[in-house]
Amino acid sequence: MDKYEAILKLHPNVVTIRGETAYDKDDNEVAYDATAVQAEVDANAYKEKRRAEYPNITDYLDAIVKGDDTQKQAYIDACLAVKAKYPKGSV
């Protein structure tokens, strides 16, 4: 989650962001707490790290199609290792 996604999540009335300034549907400036926004970004940083390291889903699908339980378990183990490396809420 980047800064802009965090602003939009924390302030549903925001419809656009230009530079560092957020605006509502009537183009009125919306004040936001930068500390809260950064906390939201930090709290979700593990998701991007996981996404970058998860094995390709095609490996799992290939294992299913071939009926290869060993390959399927290897995929599951790789995913679990990534989850352990980047637990929820880690930065």
C-alpha positions in Angstrom: 0.0 0.0 0.0 1.4 3.3 -1.0 0.8 6.7 0.6 -2.1 7.6 -1.8 -3.9 4.3 -1.2 -3.6 4.9 2.5 -5.0 8.4 2.3 -8.0 7.1 0.3 -8.5 4.2 2.7 -8.4 6.5 5.8 -10.5 9.3 4.2 -13.3 7.9 2.1 -14.4 11.4 1.2 -11.2 12.0 -0.7 -11.6 11.5 -4.5 -8.4 12.9 -5.8 -4.9 13.7 -4.7 -2.6 16.2 -6.4 0.9 16.3 -5.0 0.6 16.2 -1.2 -2.9 17.7 -1.2 -6.2 15.7 -1.0 -9.5 16.9 -2.3 -13.1 15.9 -1.9 -15.7 15.6 -4.7 -16.3 19.4 -4.6 -12.6 20.0 -5.0 -12.3 21.2 -1.4 -9.0 20.4 0.3 -9.2 17.6 2.9 -6.8 17.6 5.8 -5.3 14.3 6.7 -3.0 13.1 9.4 0.3 12.2 7.8 1.4 10.2 10.8 -1.8 8.0 10.5 -1.2 7.6 6.8 2.4 6.5 7.3 1.3 4.1 10.0 -1.2 2.6 7.6 1.6 2.2 4.9 3.9 0.6 7.4 1.2 -1.7 8.7 0.7 -3.1 5.2 4.3 -3.1 4.0 4.5 -6.9 4.5 2.0 -7.4 1.7 4.2 -6.0 -1.0 7.2 -7.9 0.3 5.3 -11.1 0.3 3.9 -10.5 -3.2 7.5 -10.0 -4.5 8.7 -13.3 -3.1 5.8 -15.7 -3.5 6.4 -18.4 -6.1 4.5 -18.1 -9.4 0.9 -19.5 -9.1 1.5 -21.4 -12.4 3.8 -23.7 -10.5 0.9 -24.7 -8.2 -1.5 -25.1 -11.1 1.0 -27.2 -13.0 1.2 -29.5 -9.9 -2.6 -29.8 -9.8 -2.8 -30.6 -13.5 -0.1 -33.2 -13.3 -1.4 -34.6 -10.0 2.1 -34.1 -8.5 1.7 -33.9 -4.8 5.4 -33.4 -4.2 5.4 -30.3 -6.4 2.2 -29.1 -4.9 3.7 -29.4 -1.4 6.9 -27.7 -2.4 4.8 -24.7 -3.6 2.8 -24.6 -0.3 6.1 -24.8 1.7 7.6 -22.0 -0.3 4.5 -19.8 0.3 4.6 -20.6 4.1 8.3 -19.7 4.2 7.5 -16.3 2.7 4.7 -15.8 5.2 7.1 -16.7 8.0 9.7 -14.3 6.7 7.2 -11.4 6.4 4.5 -11.9 9.1 1.5 -9.7 9.2 2.2 -6.2 10.5 6.0 -6.5 10.0 7.8 -3.6 8.3 
